[in-house]
């Protein structure tokens, strides 16, 4: 199957609850009619109240939702986009190559998934859209992201789930030039807001060392002004 990711933006006037209701009710059923085989939505809804761990150094609004879906034929994307746009969403679509680095239950920080499709996941999601710095070739960027940053962050941070999506190509006109999309689940709000938990530190000295190590790792493959991270609710709707 083919995986597509859509970043969605709404108008300032639309409430978070309205966005959630549209996506989980009207949009979801329409996507199944369009032939979507698997579907997960990450939504900035009324239950998503945790501040993003990354500073907002970019211009423009944060995304209102991210939709990850799997289809059999890439040509289906035109119908999918018409559905999303018919409900007033501004969209950017990407064909991606998915790599699940850590699944639920894959480390000591969280248990295996035990909740049904359609139920809000008992985690805090962080969705990050990344641009490749011009100074790095695509191959070197992937090497630093997959070979350095992923192992460093996994060893240090208490993530419940970590999915890396490498953008193969854009599928919508004028989509921002993101080349990587990360979906990270955290066990609780405290794991994001408490720096000792977030950086896996037991004392102030270890915290300082881990923060420096993380800074070096992230700055080695990203520009901080190009990182867009949003905290959201996760809904695994059809697994």
N, C-alpha and C positions, 0 to 999 in steps of 0.2 A: 504493500500500500504506500501511497504518497502522503507525506505530512505537509500541511500548509499552516502557517501562522498568520493571523490578522491582528494588527493593532487597531484599536477603535478609539475614537474621540467623540464626545457629545458636545452639545451646546452648553453654555454656562447655566442656562435656565433649567436644564433638566436635572431632576433630583437623582441621587444615587439609588434610591429605592425604585424609581421609574426605570432607570437603566437596568437594574437587576431583573425587574419583572418582565421587561421587554425581551431580554436575552434568554431567561430561563423558561419563558412561556412561548411567546410568538416566534422568536428567532430559532430556538431549539427545534421546534417541530418542523419549521420550514427547512432547516438544514438536513433533517432526516429525509424529507421528501426529495431533496436535491441529491440524495445518494451518499450522504456522509456516513461512514462506517464506525468511526470512533470520534468522541468529542469531549473535550475538557474546556471549561471556561474559567478564566481568572478575572474577577470583577471587583472594581472599586465600589463596593456597595455600602449600605448603612452599617454593616458589621465589620467593615475594614476601617479600623480606627487607629492603627499603629503607624506612627510616623516612619517614613523610609529611613533606613540607616545611612543612606548616601545623600550628601548635600545636593540641592538643586542648583546646578551651575549652568544649566542650559536655558535657552529662551523658549517660550511657548508653553502651552498647557501639558500636563502629564496625561498619559493615556487613561481612558476610563475603563478599558477592559482589554484582555488579550484572549483570543480564541485559538485553540490548537485543535485541528481536525485532520482526519485521515480519509482519503478518497482513493478510488481505483484508477481514475483517469484525470490527468491534469486539466483537460478541457472542461471539466465540471466547475472550475474556478469561476467562470463567467456567471453561472447561475447563482453560485454562492455569494458573489459580490453584489449582485442585484438584490438578493434578499437582505443583506446587511444594510445596503444603502437605502432600501425602501423604508427602513425604520429610522432614518435620519442620522445614521452613523457616518462619520468620515473615517475612511479606512486606508490602511496600508497593508498589502499582502505579500507574503514571502514563501517561496518553496524552500524547505529546510531539510537538512540531514540531521536527524536526532541521535544523540548519544546519552543514554541514561548512565550517569556516573555512579549515583547512589540511589537505590530504590527504598521505599518505606521498609523498614526492618533490616536494612543492609548495614547498619552500624549500631553502636550501643546507645545512640541518642534517641531513638524512637522505635516503636513497634511496627510490625507488619500491618498493612492496611486491613482494617476489620469493619469498615463502614460501607454501606451499599452505594451503588451508582445513584446520583441525584442528590445525595446528602452533602451539605457543606462540610469540607474536610476540617478536622480539629487541629488545624495548623495555621500559621501566618505565612502567606506566600509573598515572596519578593520576585518581581519580574524585572529583568534588566535588559535594556536594549543597548547594544554596543556598536560603535563604529571603529573600524580598523584605522590606526594612525597611518598617515601617508608614508612615514619613515620606514615602515615595516612591509615586507612582501607578505602576500597571503600565507605562504608556507611558513615563514618565520613567526608570523602572528599566531597561527595555529600551534606551532611548536611551543611558544611561550604560554599560551592559554592552556592547552591540554597537558603539556609536559611539565610546566612549572606551577602556574597559578592553581590549577585544579588540585594537585596533590598537596600544595601548601595549605590551601583553605580547608581541604578535607581533614587534614591532620590537626588543624587548629580549631576549627569552628564546629559547633554542635548542630549541623544541619540534619534534617529528617530525610530530605530528598533533594537530589541535584541533577537537573537535566540541562545538557548543553545542546543548543541548536545552531548549527552552522548554516548560514544563508547560502543557498545555491544560486538563486536569482530572485528578483522581484517579480510579482505577477500583477501589480496594479501600477498605473501611471503615477509618476511623481512621488513614489514611495521614498521616504528618507533612506539614506544609504547605510542602513544597519547591516552588519555582516555576522553578528552573533546575537542570539537571544537566549537568556538564561532564565530558568524557572527553578527557584529554590524554596523549599518548605522548611520552616522553623518550628520547633515544638511548641513554642508559646511566645507571647509578646515580650516576656522578660528576656528571652534569648536574643532579642534584637535590641531592646532598650537598655539592658544591663551590659556595660562594656566588658566586665569580667567574664560573663557568659558568652557574649558575642565573639570575643577573641580567645576564649578558652584559657583564661589566666587565673591563677590562684592568689596572686598578690600584685602589688603595684609595679614591682620590678619586672615580673613576667608580662604584665599588661603592656608596659612600655616597649619591651622587646618584641612582643607579638605584633603590636601595632606598627612598629617600624618594619618588621619582616613583611607584613601584609602590604604596607605602602610601597615597598620596593618591588614586590611581586606584581601588584596591580599596575603601577606606573611603568613597569617594563613592557606592558603590551597594550595599555590604554591611555588615552588622554582623559583626565578627570572631568573636563568640561564637556565631554561627549558621552558620558555615562548617564543613562536615564533609568532610574530604579523607582518602582512603585510597589507599595504593599497592597495586597489584595486578598479576597476570599477565593478559595479554590473549590470548584464544583466539577468532579469527575462524573460526567453525565452518561457516557456510554463507553465502557472500558473494553 
